[in-house]
Amino acid sequence: QVQLETPGGGVVQPGGSLKLSCTQSGRTFDPGAVGWFRQTPGKEREFVAAIRWNGGRTYYGDSVKGRFFISSDKARSAVYLQIDRLQVEDTAVYSCATGRPILSSIATLGGYTNWGQGTQVTVTL
């Protein structure tokens, strides 16, 4: 069974940084793309960032451009989400997902077939 693991969440003060990881156990890691989404209670899941596993092309949601950076490490079969200058509004459960989305679905839930359980990021004084 393929499982995505997402360590790295926690409580951070505004202005701080955090690095989330997404790794896969159970099978060779070879997704078309890995995406990060976040969700707060009562709201729909929001696209944050995605990266093509082959080629490394990156995509970002408008609300996080310039503060969020996605990267991959093929040797470790991992994808990372570096979050800088955290804001209270970034508080959410962050989940990674894998799939083979076409360009038009790279930022949509439907572009991904395998989801991790997510990790809580809380930004507070």
N, CA, C and O atoms as a MOPAC input file, in Angstrom:
PM7 MOZYME 1SCF
protein

 N      0.84000 1    -1.18800 1     0.00000 1
 C      0.00000 1     0.00000 1     0.00000 1
 C      0.88200 1     1.24800 1     0.00000 1
 O      1.84500 1     1.34300 1     0.76000 1
 N      0.54200 1     2.18200 1    -0.84900 1
 C      1.30900 1     3.40300 1    -0.95400 1
 C      0.84100 1     4.37700 1     0.10300 1
 O     -0.35400 1     4.64800 1     0.22600 1
 N      1.77700 1     4.90000 1     0.86100 1
 C      1.43600 1     5.88000 1     1.88200 1
 C      2.34700 1     7.08600 1     1.74200 1
 O      3.56200 1     6.96100 1     1.58800 1
 N      1.74400 1     8.22900 1     1.79900 1
 C      2.49900 1     9.46500 1     1.79700 1
 C      2.63500 1     9.95600 1     3.22900 1
 O      1.66200 1     9.98900 1     3.98300 1
 N      3.84100 1    10.33100 1     3.58900 1
 C      4.09600 1    10.80600 1     4.93100 1
 C      4.53600 1    12.25700 1     4.87000 1
 O      5.31400 1    12.65300 1     4.00300 1
 N      4.02700 1    13.03500 1     5.80100 1
 C      4.27600 1    14.47300 1     5.76000 1
 C      4.71000 1    14.99900 1     7.11900 1
 O      3.93000 1    15.66400 1     7.80200 1
 N      5.93300 1    14.71400 1     7.51800 1
 C      6.42800 1    15.30900 1     8.75600 1
 C      6.80200 1    16.76800 1     8.53800 1
 O      6.96000 1    17.21400 1     7.40200 1
 N      6.94100 1    17.49800 1     9.61900 1
 C      7.44200 1    18.85600 1     9.50800 1
 C      6.52700 1    19.94000 1    10.01900 1
 O      6.95000 1    21.09300 1    10.11500 1
 N      5.28700 1    19.62200 1    10.35300 1
 C      4.37500 1    20.64400 1    10.85200 1
 C      4.72700 1    21.06400 1    12.26500 1
 O      5.63900 1    20.50800 1    12.87700 1
 N      3.99800 1    22.05200 1    12.78500 1
 C      4.23400 1    22.49600 1    14.13800 1
 C      3.66100 1    23.87100 1    14.38000 1
 O      2.88200 1    24.39300 1    13.58200 1
 N      4.06700 1    24.45300 1    15.50700 1
 C      3.62200 1    25.78700 1    15.89400 1
 C      4.77500 1    26.75500 1    15.67400 1
 O      5.89400 1    26.52400 1    16.13300 1
 N      4.49000 1    27.83300 1    14.96900 1
 C      5.52000 1    28.79900 1    14.60600 1
 C      4.98000 1    30.20300 1    14.82200 1
 O      3.78300 1    30.45100 1    14.67400 1
 N      5.85700 1    31.10100 1    15.16600 1
 C      5.46000 1    32.49200 1    15.32500 1
 C      5.39300 1    33.18200 1    13.95800 1
 O      6.09200 1    32.77600 1    13.02900 1
 N      4.57600 1    34.19900 1    13.83000 1
 C      4.53700 1    34.96300 1    12.56700 1
 C      5.92700 1    35.45800 1    12.18700 1
 O      6.69900 1    35.92000 1    13.02700 1
 N      6.21200 1    35.34600 1    10.91800 1
 C      7.53000 1    35.74100 1    10.43400 1
 C      8.52300 1    34.60900 1    10.40000 1
 O      9.59400 1    34.73500 1     9.80700 1
 N      8.18200 1    33.50500 1    11.03000 1
 C      9.08800 1    32.36700 1    11.06600 1
 C      9.03200 1    31.53800 1     9.79500 1
 O      8.32600 1    31.87400 1     8.84500 1
 N      9.79000 1    30.44600 1     9.79500 1
 C      9.86800 1    29.56200 1     8.63500 1
 C      9.62700 1    28.12300 1     9.05500 1
 O      9.78000 1    27.75800 1    10.22000 1
 N      9.25200 1    27.33000 1     8.08900 1
 C      8.98200 1    25.92600 1     8.34300 1
 C      9.26300 1    25.17600 1     7.05400 1
 O      9.08700 1    25.71300 1     5.96000 1
 N      9.70000 1    23.93000 1     7.18800 1
 C      9.93200 1    23.10300 1     6.01200 1
 C      9.17800 1    21.80000 1     6.16600 1
 O      9.43500 1    21.02400 1     7.08600 1
 N      8.25900 1    21.57000 1     5.27100 1
 C      7.47600 1    20.34800 1     5.28800 1
 C      8.06200 1    19.34700 1     4.30900 1
 O      8.63300 1    19.72000 1     3.28500 1
 N      7.91300 1    18.08200 1     4.63500 1
 C      8.42300 1    17.01200 1     3.77900 1
 C      7.28600 1    16.12000 1     3.32900 1
 O      6.28300 1    15.95300 1     4.02400 1
 N      7.46400 1    15.56000 1     2.17000 1
 C      6.51500 1    14.58600 1     1.64700 1
 C      7.31700 1    13.41900 1     1.10800 1
 O      8.06900 1    13.56000 1     0.14400 1
 N      7.15300 1    12.27800 1     1.73000 1
 C      7.86300 1    11.08100 1     1.28400 1
 C      6.86000 1     9.95500 1     1.11000 1
 O      5.75900 1     9.99700 1     1.65700 1
 N      7.24500 1     8.96800 1     0.35600 1
 C      6.34100 1     7.85700 1     0.07000 1
 C      6.98000 1     6.54600 1     0.47300 1
 O      8.15500 1     6.30000 1     0.20000 1
 N      6.20700 1     5.72400 1     1.11200 1
 C      6.67800 1     4.38300 1     1.45400 1
 C      5.82600 1     3.36400 1     0.73700 1
 O      4.66600 1     3.63000 1     0.42400 1
 N      6.37500 1     2.22700 1     0.47800 1
 C      5.59400 1     1.13600 1    -0.08000 1
 C      5.83200 1     0.84800 1    -1.54500 1
 O      5.48100 1    -0.22800 1    -2.02900 1
 N      6.42300 1     1.79200 1    -2.26000 1
 C      6.63400 1     1.54200 1    -3.68400 1
 C      7.62500 1     2.56400 1    -4.20200 1
 O      7.84600 1     3.59000 1    -3.56000 1
 N      8.21500 1     2.30600 1    -5.33400 1
 C      9.13500 1     3.27200 1    -5.94700 1
 C      8.41500 1     4.58700 1    -6.19000 1
 O      7.31400 1     4.61700 1    -6.74100 1
 N      9.04600 1     5.66200 1    -5.77600 1
 C      8.44100 1     6.98100 1    -5.88500 1
 C      8.64600 1     7.50800 1    -7.29200 1
 O      9.75300 1     7.91400 1    -7.64700 1
 N      7.60900 1     7.50600 1    -8.08600 1
 C      7.71400 1     7.97100 1    -9.46500 1
 C      6.40800 1     8.62600 1    -9.90900 1
 O      5.78100 1     8.17900 1   -10.86900 1
 N      6.00600 1     9.66600 1    -9.22200 1
 C      4.75600 1    10.32500 1    -9.60200 1
 C      4.94800 1    11.23700 1   -10.79900 1
 O      6.07600 1    11.60500 1   -11.12700 1
 N      3.87400 1    11.60000 1   -11.44200 1
 C      3.97400 1    12.61500 1   -12.48300 1
 C      4.22100 1    13.96800 1   -11.85400 1
 O      4.99300 1    14.78100 1   -12.36100 1
 N      3.54700 1    14.19000 1   -10.73400 1
 C      3.70900 1    15.45600 1   -10.01400 1
 C      3.36600 1    15.23800 1    -8.54700 1
 O      2.64400 1    14.30800 1    -8.18900 1
 N      3.88800 1    16.09800 1    -7.72800 1
 C      3.54700 1    16.12300 1    -6.31600 1
 C      2.98600 1    17.50400 1    -6.00000 1
 O      3.59200 1    18.52600 1    -6.31800 1
 N      1.84100 1    17.51100 1    -5.38000 1
 C      1.20800 1    18.78300 1    -5.05000 1
 C      1.04600 1    18.94400 1    -3.55900 1
 O      0.93600 1    17.96700 1    -2.81800 1
 N      1.03300 1    20.19200 1    -3.12700 1
 C      0.73100 1    20.52700 1    -1.73400 1
 C     -0.55900 1    21.34200 1    -1.71400 1
 O     -0.75400 1    22.26700 1    -2.50300 1
 N     -1.41600 1    20.96900 1    -0.79800 1
 C     -2.67300 1    21.67600 1    -0.59500 1
 C     -2.80600 1    21.97800 1     0.89000 1
 O     -2.17100 1    21.32900 1     1.72000 1
 N     -3.62500 1    22.95500 1     1.22000 1
 C     -3.88200 1    23.23400 1     2.63100 1
 C     -5.36900 1    23.46200 1     2.84300 1
 O     -6.10000 1    23.84800 1     1.93200 1
 N     -5.79000 1    23.21200 1     4.07400 1
 C     -7.21400 1    23.33600 1     4.38400 1
 C     -7.39400 1    23.82200 1     5.81000 1
 O     -6.71800 1    23.36300 1     6.73100 1
 N     -8.31200 1    24.75400 1     5.97500 1
 C     -8.70500 1    25.21700 1     7.30200 1
 C    -10.16200 1    24.82300 1     7.51000 1
 O    -10.89200 1    24.62900 1     6.53800 1
 N    -10.59200 1    24.70200 1     8.75700 1
 C    -11.97100 1    24.27900 1     9.02600 1
 C    -12.99200 1    25.17700 1     8.32800 1
 O    -12.90400 1    26.40400 1     8.38600 1
 N    -13.93700 1    24.55700 1     7.68300 1
 C    -14.99700 1    25.29100 1     7.03200 1
 C    -14.66700 1    25.81000 1     5.65100 1
 O    -15.51400 1    26.42000 1     4.99800 1
 N    -13.45100 1    25.57600 1     5.19700 1
 C    -13.05000 1    26.04900 1     3.88200 1
 C    -12.64500 1    24.88700 1     2.99600 1
 O    -12.31100 1    23.80100 1     3.47000 1
 N    -12.68300 1    25.14400 1     1.70700 1
 C    -12.26100 1    24.13100 1     0.76200 1
 C    -10.74200 1    24.02200 1     0.75900 1
 O    -10.02700 1    24.95600 1     1.12200 1
 N    -10.28200 1    22.86800 1     0.34500 1
 C     -8.84300 1    22.65900 1     0.24600 1
 C     -8.27700 1    23.59100 1    -0.82000 1
 O     -8.83100 1    23.71700 1    -1.91200 1
 N     -7.17700 1    24.23500 1    -0.49000 1
 C     -6.58700 1    25.24800 1    -1.35700 1
 C     -5.26300 1    24.76100 1    -1.92500 1
 O     -4.43100 1    24.22000 1    -1.19700 1
 N     -5.07100 1    24.95100 1    -3.21100 1
 C     -3.80700 1    24.58900 1    -3.85600 1
 C     -2.71100 1    25.52900 1    -3.37800 1
 O     -2.89600 1    26.74400 1    -3.31500 1
 N     -1.56700 1    24.94200 1    -3.04300 1
 C     -0.43200 1    25.72300 1    -2.57500 1
 C      0.70100 1    25.69600 1    -3.59500 1
 O      1.17100 1    26.74200 1    -4.04300 1
 N      1.13300 1    24.49400 1    -3.95500 1
 C      2.26500 1    24.38500 1    -4.87000 1
 C      2.31000 1    22.97800 1    -5.44700 1
 O      1.73500 1    22.04300 1    -4.88800 1
 N      2.99500 1    22.84300 1    -6.56300 1
 C      3.18700 1    21.53500 1    -7.17300 1
 C      4.50500 1    21.52200 1    -7.92000 1
 O      5.03100 1    22.56600 1    -8.30600 1
 N      5.03200 1    20.31400 1    -8.11700 1
 C      6.27900 1    20.16100 1    -8.84000 1
 C      6.20500 1    18.91200 1    -9.69900 1
 O      5.74100 1    17.86500 1    -9.24700 1
 N      6.65800 1    19.02200 1   -10.92600 1
 C      6.75100 1    17.85400 1   -11.79900 1
 C      7.94200 1    17.02500 1   -11.34100 1
 O      9.03400 1    17.56000 1   -11.14900 1
 N      7.74000 1    15.72300 1   -11.16500 1
 C      8.82000 1    14.87200 1   -10.67500 1
 C      9.95200 1    14.80500 1   -11.69500 1
 O     11.12500 1    14.84100 1   -11.32500 1
 N      9.61500 1    14.71100 1   -12.94400 1
 C     10.61900 1    14.71600 1   -14.01000 1
 C     10.64200 1    16.09700 1   -14.64900 1
 O      9.65800 1    16.53200 1   -15.24700 1
 N     11.74900 1    16.76500 1   -14.52100 1
 C     11.87200 1    18.09900 1   -15.08300 1
 C     11.87500 1    19.19700 1   -14.03800 1
 O     12.52600 1    20.22800 1   -14.21400 1
 N     11.14300 1    18.97800 1   -12.94200 1
 C     11.18200 1    19.93300 1   -11.84200 1
 C     10.39700 1    21.21100 1   -12.03300 1
 O     10.57900 1    22.16600 1   -11.27900 1
 N      9.52500 1    21.24900 1   -13.03000 1
 C      8.72100 1    22.47100 1   -13.22200 1
 C      7.86300 1    22.69100 1   -11.98400 1
 O      7.27100 1    21.75000 1   -11.45500 1
 N      7.79900 1    23.93100 1   -11.52800 1
 C      7.04300 1    24.24900 1   -10.31900 1
 C      5.85900 1    25.16300 1   -10.60900 1
 O      5.84800 1    25.91900 1   -11.58100 1
 N      4.87800 1    25.06800 1    -9.74600 1
 C      3.65300 1    25.85900 1    -9.86600 1
 C      3.26100 1    26.31500 1    -8.46600 1
 O      3.46800 1    25.58900 1    -7.49400 1
 N      2.69600 1    27.51500 1    -8.36200 1
 C      2.32600 1    28.05400 1    -7.06700 1
 C      0.95400 1    28.69700 1    -7.10900 1
 O      0.53400 1    29.25400 1    -8.12400 1
 N      0.26100 1    28.60500 1    -5.97100 1
 C     -0.97200 1    29.33000 1    -5.82800 1
 C     -0.67500 1    30.81100 1    -5.67400 1
 O      0.37200 1    31.18000 1    -5.14200 1
 N     -1.56900 1    31.65100 1    -6.12700 1
 C     -1.33700 1    33.09200 1    -6.11300 1
 C     -1.09200 1    33.62200 1    -4.70200 1
 O     -0.31500 1    34.55900 1    -4.51700 1
 N     -1.74400 1    33.03200 1    -3.71800 1
 C     -1.65900 1    33.56800 1    -2.36100 1
 C     -0.33300 1    33.26200 1    -1.66900 1
 O     -0.05200 1    33.81100 1    -0.60400 1
 N      0.48400 1    32.39100 1    -2.26300 1
 C      1.71700 1    31.99300 1    -1.58900 1
 C      2.97400 1    32.31100 1    -2.37800 1
 O      4.08300 1    32.05100 1    -1.91300 1
 N      2.81300 1    32.86100 1    -3.54400 1
 C      3.98800 1    33.15700 1    -4.37300 1
 C      4.94600 1    34.09700 1    -3.64500 1
 O      4.54000 1    35.09700 1    -3.05400 1
 N      6.21700 1    33.74700 1    -3.70700 1
 C      7.23900 1    34.56000 1    -3.07900 1
 C      7.56000 1    34.15600 1    -1.65100 1
 O      8.57800 1    34.58400 1    -1.10800 1
 N      6.71400 1    33.33900 1    -1.02900 1
 C      6.96600 1    32.89400 1     0.34600 1
 C      7.07800 1    31.37300 1     0.45200 1
 O      7.71500 1    30.86400 1     1.37400 1
 N      6.47100 1    30.65300 1    -0.47400 1
 C      6.48900 1    29.19900 1    -0.46300 1
 C      7.38100 1    28.71400 1    -1.60400 1
 O      7.34500 1    29.24300 1    -2.71500 1
 N      8.17400 1    27.70000 1    -1.30000 1
 C      9.07200 1    27.17300 1    -2.31400 1
 C      9.03700 1    25.65000 1    -2.26200 1
 O      9.28600 1    25.04400 1    -1.22000 1
 N      8.72800 1    25.05300 1    -3.38500 1
 C      8.64900 1    23.60700 1    -3.46200 1
 C      9.89400 1    23.08200 1    -4.16700 1
 O     10.37800 1    23.68200 1    -5.12700 1
 N     10.40100 1    21.96500 1    -3.68400 1
 C     11.58200 1    21.36400 1    -4.27700 1
 C     11.50400 1    19.85400 1    -4.14000 1
 O     10.69300 1    19.32800 1    -3.37700 1
 N     12.35400 1    19.16500 1    -4.88500 1
 C     12.34300 1    17.70800 1    -4.83200 1
 C     13.75400 1    17.18000 1    -4.65600 1
 O     14.72800 1    17.84700 1    -5.00500 1
 N     13.85200 1    15.99800 1    -4.11900 1
 C     15.12500 1    15.30500 1    -3.93700 1
 C     14.90400 1    13.86800 1    -4.37600 1
 O     14.37000 1    13.05100 1    -3.62600 1
 N     15.31800 1    13.57200 1    -5.59000 1
 C     15.05900 1    12.23400 1    -6.11900 1
 C     15.82300 1    11.16900 1    -5.35700 1
 O     15.32800 1    10.05200 1    -5.20500 1
 N     16.98800 1    11.47800 1    -4.88600 1
 C     17.78300 1    10.49300 1    -4.15100 1
 C     17.07000 1    10.04600 1    -2.87900 1
 O     17.22900 1     8.90900 1    -2.43500 1
 N     16.28800 1    10.94700 1    -2.30000 1
 C     15.55300 1    10.63700 1    -1.08200 1
 C     14.07400 1    10.37900 1    -1.34200 1
 O     13.29900 1    10.14900 1    -0.41400 1
 N     13.69600 1    10.41800 1    -2.61300 1
 C     12.27300 1    10.24300 1    -2.95800 1
 C     11.40500 1    11.15400 1    -2.10500 1
 O     10.44900 1    10.71500 1    -1.46500 1
 N     11.75800 1    12.42000 1    -2.11200 1
 C     11.06600 1    13.35900 1    -1.23800 1
 C     10.78300 1    14.67100 1    -1.95800 1
 O     11.49700 1    15.07400 1    -2.87700 1
 N      9.74500 1    15.30200 1    -1.52000 1
 C      9.40600 1    16.65200 1    -1.97200 1
 C      9.26700 1    17.52000 1    -0.74000 1
 O      8.70000 1    17.09800 1     0.26800 1
 N      9.78300 1    18.73000 1    -0.82300 1
 C      9.77500 1    19.62100 1     0.31600 1
 C      8.98700 1    20.89200 1     0.00700 1
 O      8.92600 1    21.34600 1    -1.13600 1
 N      8.39200 1    21.44400 1     1.04600 1
 C      7.72400 1    22.73100 1     0.92800 1
 C      8.32800 1    23.65500 1     1.97600 1
 O      8.07300 1    23.51400 1     3.17200 1
 N      9.12200 1    24.58800 1     1.51300 1
 C      9.71800 1    25.58600 1     2.39400 1
 C      8.76600 1    26.76200 1     2.49600 1
 O      8.35800 1    27.33400 1     1.48500 1
 N      8.41800 1    27.11600 1     3.71600 1
 C      7.49300 1    28.22300 1     3.92900 1
 C      8.21600 1    29.30500 1     4.70700 1
 O      8.65700 1    29.07400 1     5.83200 1
 N      8.33700 1    30.46700 1     4.12400 1
 C      9.00900 1    31.59400 1     4.76800 1
 C      8.01200 1    32.69000 1     5.11200 1
 O      6.91800 1    32.76100 1     4.55300 1
 N      8.41600 1    33.53700 1     6.04100 1
 C      7.59500 1    34.69600 1     6.46100 1
 C      6.16100 1    34.24000 1     6.74200 1
 O      5.19800 1    34.78200 1     6.19900 1
 N      6.05100 1    33.24700 1     7.59000 1
 C      4.73400 1    32.69300 1     7.90200 1
 C      3.80300 1    33.75700 1     8.45600 1
 O      4.20700 1    34.65100 1     9.20000 1
 N      2.55100 1    33.62800 1     8.06900 1
 C      1.50700 1    34.53500 1     8.52100 1
 C      0.43900 1    33.73700 1     9.24800 1
 O      0.29500 1    32.53400 1     9.03100 1
 N     -0.29600 1    34.40000 1    10.09800 1
 C     -1.36600 1    33.72100 1    10.82300 1
 C     -2.32600 1    33.03600 1     9.84900 1
 O     -2.86700 1    31.96600 1    10.13100 1
 N     -2.51900 1    33.67100 1     8.71200 1
 C     -3.43800 1    33.12500 1     7.69700 1
 C     -2.92800 1    31.82800 1     7.07000 1
 O     -3.67800 1    31.14500 1     6.37300 1
 N     -1.67700 1    31.48700 1     7.30700 1
 C     -1.12500 1    30.23700 1     6.78800 1
 C     -1.48100 1    29.04700 1     7.66800 1
 O     -1.20400 1    27.90300 1     7.30700 1
 N     -2.08800 1    29.30500 1     8.81000 1
 C     -2.49500 1    28.22100 1     9.69100 1
 C     -3.47200 1    27.30500 1     8.96900 1
 O     -4.50900 1    27.75100 1     8.48000 1
 N     -3.13200 1    26.01500 1     8.90400 1
 C     -3.95000 1    25.05800 1     8.15800 1
 C     -3.34400 1    23.66500 1     8.30200 1
 O     -2.24000 1    23.49500 1     8.82000 1
 N     -4.08500 1    22.69500 1     7.83800 1
 C     -3.52800 1    21.35800 1     7.65800 1
 C     -2.97800 1    21.27700 1     6.24400 1
 O     -3.69400 1    21.51600 1     5.27200 1
 N     -1.72300 1    20.94500 1     6.14100 1
 C     -1.04600 1    20.87100 1     4.83900 1
 C     -0.90900 1    19.40100 1     4.44600 1
 O     -0.42100 1    18.57200 1     5.21500 1
 N     -1.35200 1    19.10700 1     3.23300 1
 C     -1.30100 1    17.73900 1     2.73500 1
 C     -0.57000 1    17.69800 1     1.40200 1
 O     -0.66900 1    18.61600 1     0.58800 1
 N      0.15700 1    16.62300 1     1.20300 1
 C      0.75100 1    16.43200 1    -0.11200 1
 C     -0.00500 1    15.32200 1    -0.83600 1
 O     -0.66300 1    14.48500 1    -0.21900 1
 N      0.10400 1    15.34100 1    -2.12400 1
 C     -0.60500 1    14.37500 1    -2.93800 1
 C      0.20800 1    14.08500 1    -4.18600 1
 O      0.96500 1    14.93400 1    -4.65700 1
 N      0.05100 1    12.89900 1    -4.71200 1
 C      0.74100 1    12.52800 1    -5.93800 1
 C     -0.26800 1    12.14200 1    -7.01400 1
 O     -1.38700 1    11.71900 1    -6.72200 1
 N      0.14800 1    12.29400 1    -8.23000 1
 C     -0.72400 1    11.95500 1    -9.34400 1
 C     -0.02600 1    12.22600 1   -10.64600 1
 O      1.17400 1    12.49700 1   -10.68600 1
 N     -0.78000 1    12.15100 1   -11.69900 1
 C     -0.26000 1    12.45300 1   -13.03100 1
 C     -1.15400 1    13.48300 1   -13.69700 1
 O     -1.76300 1    13.20800 1   -14.73100 1
 N     -1.23400 1    14.67500 1   -13.10500 1
 C     -2.12600 1    15.69700 1   -13.63400 1
 C     -1.62700 1    16.29700 1   -14.93100 1
 O     -0.42600 1    16.48800 1   -15.12600 1
 N     -2.57000 1    16.59200 1   -15.81500 1
 C     -2.22200 1    17.39400 1   -16.97300 1
 C     -2.12800 1    18.84100 1   -16.51700 1
 O     -2.48700 1    19.15900 1   -15.38300 1
 N     -1.65300 1    19.71400 1   -17.38000 1
 C     -1.40000 1    21.08000 1   -16.96100 1
 C     -2.64700 1    21.75600 1   -16.39700 1
 O     -2.57100 1    22.48100 1   -15.40500 1
 N     -3.77100 1    21.52000 1   -17.01800 1
 C     -4.99700 1    22.19400 1   -16.58000 1
 C     -5.49300 1    21.70400 1   -15.23200 1
 O     -6.36300 1    22.33900 1   -14.63600 1
 N     -4.97200 1    20.60200 1   -14.73800 1
 C     -5.43400 1    20.06400 1   -13.46000 1
 C     -4.33700 1    20.03800 1   -12.41400 1
 O     -4.51700 1    19.44500 1   -11.35000 1
 N     -3.21600 1    20.66100 1   -12.69000 1
 C     -2.08300 1    20.62500 1   -11.76100 1
 C     -2.43600 1    21.28600 1   -10.44000 1
 O     -1.86100 1    20.93500 1    -9.40900 1
 N     -3.35200 1    22.22000 1   -10.44200 1
 C     -3.71600 1    22.93900 1    -9.22200 1
 C     -5.08100 1    22.52200 1    -8.69400 1
 O     -5.67400 1    23.23400 1    -7.88400 1
 N     -5.57400 1    21.39900 1    -9.13500 1
 C     -6.90000 1    20.94900 1    -8.71700 1
 C     -6.81700 1    19.64000 1    -7.94900 1
 O     -5.88800 1    18.85200 1    -8.13000 1
 N     -7.80200 1    19.42400 1    -7.09300 1
 C     -7.84100 1    18.19300 1    -6.31900 1
 C     -7.91400 1    16.98200 1    -7.23800 1
 O     -7.31900 1    15.94100 1    -6.96100 1
 N     -8.64100 1    17.12800 1    -8.31700 1
 C     -8.84500 1    16.00400 1    -9.23300 1
 C     -7.59800 1    15.56100 1    -9.96600 1
 O     -7.58100 1    14.48900 1   -10.57100 1
 N     -6.55200 1    16.37100 1    -9.92100 1
 C     -5.31900 1    15.99700 1   -10.59900 1
 C     -4.49200 1    14.97800 1    -9.83900 1
 O     -3.47900 1    14.49600 1   -10.34700 1
 N     -4.91400 1    14.64200 1    -8.62000 1
 C     -4.10200 1    13.79000 1    -7.74900 1
 C     -4.91400 1    12.59900 1    -7.25100 1
 O     -6.11200 1    12.71000 1    -6.98900 1
 N     -4.24800 1    11.47400 1    -7.12800 1
 C     -4.95200 1    10.24300 1    -6.77400 1
 C     -4.55200 1     9.66800 1    -5.42800 1
 O     -5.27100 1     8.84500 1    -4.86300 1
 N     -3.43000 1    10.08900 1    -4.92000 1
 C     -2.94400 1     9.53100 1    -3.65700 1
 C     -2.63200 1    10.68600 1    -2.70300 1
 O     -1.86800 1    11.59400 1    -3.03300 1
 N     -3.23900 1    10.63200 1    -1.51600 1
 C     -3.12600 1    11.75000 1    -0.58100 1
 C     -2.53700 1    11.29100 1     0.74400 1
 O     -2.82900 1    10.19800 1     1.22900 1
 N     -1.70900 1    12.14300 1     1.31200 1
 C     -1.22800 1    11.91600 1     2.65700 1
 C     -2.24400 1    12.42800 1     3.66600 1
 O     -3.20000 1    13.11500 1     3.30500 1
 N     -2.03200 1    12.09200 1     4.92300 1
 C     -2.98300 1    12.49200 1     5.96300 1
 C     -2.86400 1    13.95600 1     6.31900 1
 O     -3.81600 1    14.55000 1     6.82300 1
 N     -1.71900 1    14.54300 1     6.06600 1
 C     -1.55800 1    15.95400 1     6.33100 1
 C     -0.87300 1    16.23700 1     7.64800 1
 O     -0.79000 1    15.37900 1     8.52700 1
 N     -0.38700 1    17.45100 1     7.76500 1
 C      0.28600 1    17.87600 1     8.97900 1
 C     -0.20200 1    19.27700 1     9.34400 1
 O     -0.39200 1    20.12800 1     8.47600 1
 N     -0.39800 1    19.49800 1    10.63100 1
 C     -0.93100 1    20.77500 1    11.08600 1
 C      0.19000 1    21.81000 1    11.19400 1
 O      1.24000 1    21.56100 1    11.78600 1
 N     -0.06700 1    22.97000 1    10.60700 1
 C      0.82000 1    24.11900 1    10.76000 1
 C      0.01800 1    25.20900 1    11.44500 1
 O     -1.02800 1    25.62800 1    10.94800 1
 N      0.50700 1    25.66300 1    12.57800 1
 C     -0.18000 1    26.70500 1    13.33600 1
 C      0.76000 1    27.88700 1    13.50300 1
 O      1.87200 1    27.75100 1    14.01500 1
 N      0.29700 1    29.04000 1    13.06500 1
 C      1.08800 1    30.26300 1    13.17300 1
 C      0.42000 1    31.15200 1    14.20800 1
 O     -0.70100 1    31.62000 1    14.00400 1
 N      1.09900 1    31.38200 1    15.30400 1
 C      0.50100 1    32.13900 1    16.39000 1
 C      1.58500 1    32.80200 1    17.23400 1
 O      2.73000 1    32.35400 1    17.28900 1
 N      1.17900 1    33.87800 1    17.88500 1
 C      2.13700 1    34.58500 1    18.74500 1
 C      2.39800 1    33.76600 1    19.99200 1
 O      3.17700 1    34.18100 1    20.85000 1

